[in-house]
């Protein structure tokens, strides 16, 4: 069993996240101290990490030589102070997937023209709301949506969300793919594309954008596959006479375990330049996970340290309902003790407080010694955690806080 001094145990460390005098710090703040003040489950987000990620993404896109825009996918995390901070950076607009998200983004200070809307199974009530916001950039993912939007907003500029029939995701996980060999609900397939263009023309709608989103969490090793997908999608762009912009969706991945390597943004942007540089279109992206996930942690308190048969259990005061990705998608939230105690690591299983067999945070994970009342930070909890939380077993209470760096 490795010791706590083994550098492999701390693959996640970076300048804003690591141990200082054996206490885990994020953005210069002691997470144990923040957790004690919170008095219960709490999410903490590093504002400057968000800014740095957005800046790196904008720099990568600028290297393509193409006009570009970033839309933050707010479904990943809609904490209002976080959205307000993103707005103040001026580095990104908002990707919304419901009229309610559009209205929430407007309330956080974004202009209509800064909001890109892409949704599925859109209702008439949804379209009635969108019709009142003419500046919002709407991408239609079905013939039905095109027709019904055209009846309400003839002459409006729109985008078409297409489905290339190819997808990819973290670890080749089918649950993380939005397109592929199996027919999905997302987007317009090639065999229906001509009809989609004709339906738009019938209603005077101008198709200015092509949009696609094929999966979540791809890393550098999957870029050759991603480039093949872009080749297919470029064909849709070429067949759209008035296209001005192509939205590549989100899906950029980040490390979840020690063996993962960060996505190479230089290689990523080079793919974009090869496929769309000659076409001289504006390139847009709408990541959520990549921007916000590793900026945040969920801190829970240890309430039980007990051996049952051959397993050492660590019980904590929050369950899978606060961060469903480890259970639903197999995307782990790395557990890290907020106070590093001396002694050898020990393989433990971390269990939540929900009365369901699947409420396990991690199995047989080597951690430094833990005591009851200690705190554990679960990393990569900045995205698709609080936004997807539930009140299952009426244990859905938590706090959120946006942190600014402290020296």
N, C-alpha and C positions, 0 to 999 in steps of 0.2 A: 504494500500500500504506500503511495507517495506521501511525503510529509507536506506540511503547510508551506514550506519554503520552496517547494518544487515550482519553478516558473510556469510549467504547463498548467498548473491549477489556476493561474491568473491570466489566461490568454486574452481576457476581456479588458484588461487594464489599458488605460489611455490617460493623457494628461488631466482630464476633468473627472476621471472615475478611477479610484484606487484607494489603497490603505494609507493612512497617515497615522503613525503611532498606533497601529493595529486597529484603528477605527476606519470604517469604510466612508469615503467622502464622495459626494457628487457636486460638482461646481463649487468646491470649497466648503461645502456644508457637511457636517456630520449627520449621516442618515439615522444613526441611533438616536441622536438628540432630537432630530425632526420628528421621528416616530414617537418618541416619548411625549412630545408636545401635542401630537395629533391625537393620541389616545385610542387609536384603532387603525384598521387598514387604511393605507394612504398611498397615493401615487405622487411621485415627485418628478418634475421634468426640468431639464436644463435648457434654458432659453438660448444661451449662446451656442449650444450644440445644434439647435435648430438652424440658427443663422449660418453656422459654418457649413452644414449640409446643403442648405439652399445655395450658398455662395459657390460651393464646389460644383454643384449641378449646373448653375448658370455658366460658370467658367467652361465646363465641359461642352455645353451646348454652343457657346460662343466659338469654340475651336472648330466647329463645323463650317463656319462662315455663313450660316443661314440665319434668317430672322427666327427668333425663338421665344417661347413663353412657357412658364411653369405654372401649373394649377395644382395646388395642394389638395389631395383627396381627403376631405374633411370627415368622411366616414371612418377613417382610421382613428381620429381623436377630435372631438368637437368641444373640448374644454375652452370656454370663451376667452379667458386670458391668453391662452396659447394661440387661438385664432387672431386675437387682437395684436399679439406680438408679431405674428407673420405678416399681418397687414402693414405694420409700421416699418418692417424691413423693406417693403417695396419689391421684394424678390419673387413673389408668387401671388397668383390669384387663387381661386377656389374651384375645385371640381366637386360638384354637387350631384347627388343621385336621387333626390326627392325635392318637391317644391318646398317642403319644410326646411330642408338644408339651405335652399336658396334664400328663404326668408331669414334664417338664422345668420347666414353669412352677411346679408345686408345689415342686420342688426349689429354685427361686429365691425361694420365700417367699410366693407367692400362695396364697390360700385357694381351695377349690373354687368357692365362690360368686362369686369374682372372675374366673372363667374361662367364656368363651362358646365352645362347640364347634360348628363348621360344617364338614362335609367331604362329599366325594362318593365314590361307589363304596366305601361303608363295608362292611367284612367282618364276619363273625361274631366273629372274634377281636378286632376293634376294639370291637365292642359289648360283649363280655365284660369288657373293661377298663373301659369307660365305666360299666357297671353297678355297678362297685365304687366309683364316685365319684358318689354321689347328688346332691351339691350343684352339680355342673357343669351349666351351662345348655346343653342340647343342642338344636340346630336340625336337623331332618331334611329332606333334600333329595330324597327319593324315597319312593314308596309302599312299596317293599321295606324301606327302613330303618325306616319307621314300624312296619310289621308285625313285623319281627324285634326291634326295640327293645321293642315292646309285649309280646312273648313273654317277654322277660327282666325288664322293669321295669313291669309293669302299674300304672297309677295315677300314673305320673310326669308332671310338667309338662314340656311340650316346646314348641319353636317349629317352624314350617314355613318352610323356605326356598322362596320362590316365584320364578317366572321371568315377568316382565311381557312378554316378547317384544320388548323395546326395550333398547338398550344405547348406551353412549358411552364414549369413551376419548380419551387425548391425541392431538391431531392427527387425530381421526377414524380412528385406526388400528384396523383390524379385529382385529389380534392382541391388542389390549388390551380388547376387548369380551367380556363374559361372557354377554350376551344380545343378541338382535337378530332380524333377519328369518330368519337361518339358525338352525336348531334347535341348541341347545347341550346339553351334559350337565348343566348346572347347574339345580337347582330344579324346582319343580312348576308346570306350566303351568295356565292358567285352566281348560282343558277337563278336567283331572284333579283339580282342587281339591276338588270335592264328594266325590270318592272318597277323597281324602286325609283329609278331616275324618271321614268315615264309618269309615275304617280306624282312626283314632285313637280314636274312640268305642268301637269293638268291643273295644279292649284297655284301656279305661279311662284312656287318655292324655288329659291336659287341654292343649289348645292355647292357650297363654298369649301366644305371641309370633309375629309375622310378621317374616320376615327376607328381605332381598334384597341382591344386590350385582351391579351391572350393568356395571362397567368400571373402568378405571384411568386416572387422570391428567387428569380433566376440569378445565378452567379457567373463568374468569368468563364468557367468551363462550358457553359451553355450558350455563350455568345455565337458560336457558329450555327447552332440551331435557330437562335433568334434572328440571325441574318437571313436565313432561308425564309423565315416567316415574313421579314420585311420585304424580301423580293416579291413574294406573292401579293402582299398588301400594296406594293408600288404599282402593280398591275391595275388595281382598282383606281389608284390616283390617276394613272394614264388614261383611264376610260371615263374620267369625269371632266368634261370640257372646261368648266368654270372654277375648278378647284384652286384654292389659294393657300390652304393650310392642311397639314396632316398631323393628327394627334396620335402619338404612339402609345397612349395609355400609361399605366404604371407598371408595377411588377418588379422593379429593381430590387435585388435581394441584398441581405446583409448576413454576417456570420451569426449562427445560433449555437454552434459547438466549436470546440478547439480546433477541429480539423478543417473548418470552413475558412476560406480566404475572402477578404473584402472584394466587392465588385470593382474591377479595373475600369474607372470612368474614362480613361484615355482610350482604351480598346473599345469601350461601349460607344463613345462619340465617333470613333473612326468608322464603325459600322454604319452609323446614321449618315455620316458624310458620304460614304461610298454609295449608299442606296438612294439618298435623296438630294445630295449636293447637286447633281446634274439637273434635277427637276426644279430647282430654285423656288421651292415652296417654303412657307413658314413651317417650322417644326415645333410641336407642342408636346409636353409630357405632363402626366398627372399622378406622380407617385404620392403615396401617403405613408405607407410602411417605411420606406427607405428614409424618408425625411424625419419621421417622429419616433419610430420604434426604439432605437437605441439611445434616444435622449431621455427615456423615462424608466423608472423602476417602480415596482410595487413592494412596499415594505409591510411585512406581517410579523406578529409577535409569536414566539414559541410559547405554547401553554402546556405541552406534554412532551416529556422525554421518557420513553418506556420501551423495554424489550418485550416483544411478543413472539414466543417460540424462537425462531432463528433470525428474526428481523428486528432491527433497532428503528423504532418509529419516532419521528419528530412531528408533533401536532402543532398546527398554526391556526391563527384566528381568522382565516379567510380561505375560501374555496374556489373551485374551478369557475363558479359563476362570476367571479371578479375578473377573470382573464381566461377565456375559453379556448384560446388557440392551442395550448398544450394538449388538451383533451380532444378537441374537435378536428384539429389539423396536424397534430404531431409536431408542432413547432415549439420547442422547449423554451421556457423562461429560466435561464441559468440561476440557480440559488447560490447566494453568497452571504455568509454571516456578516452582520454589520459590525460585530466586534470579533476580531481574530484572537482566539485564546491559544495559549501554548499547548503543545501535545501533537501526537500523530493524528492524521486524518482517520476518519472512520466512515465506513459505508453505511448510509442511513437512507430510509424512505420517508419522504416528507408528505404528510397527509393533511388535507384541508378539513374544515369543520362542517361540510355538507354531508348529509346522510345518504350518500350514493357511493357505490363501489368504485366508480370511475374518478372520484375526487382524490387523486394522487398527483402531487406536483412533480415529484421525481422519485425514481426507484434506484436504490443502491448507488447513490451519489456520494463520493468521498468529500467530507467536510471536516473542518477543524471542530474541536469539541464544542458542543452547544449545551446551554442550560435553560431551564424554564425561565421565562421572562426576557430572554434574549430576543433579538430581532434578526430576521432574514430579509435581504433584498433580492427580489426576483428581477433579473435584468431583462432587457428587451420587452418591457411592459408598457412602452410609450404609445404603441399602436395596437388597435384591435383588442383592447383590454377594457378600459373603463367605458368606451363607446359601445361595447357589446355586452356589458354586464347586465345581470338580472337580479331580482330579489328572491331567488329560489331559496326555500326554507326561511324566508324573511331574514336572510343574512347578506343583504346587498348593500349595506351601508359602507361608505368609504369617503375619504377626503382627497382633494387634489390641490397641488400647489406648484406654481411655476417659479423656478429658482433662477436667480441672477448670480453671476460669479462672485465669490467672496475670496479675497486673497488669504 
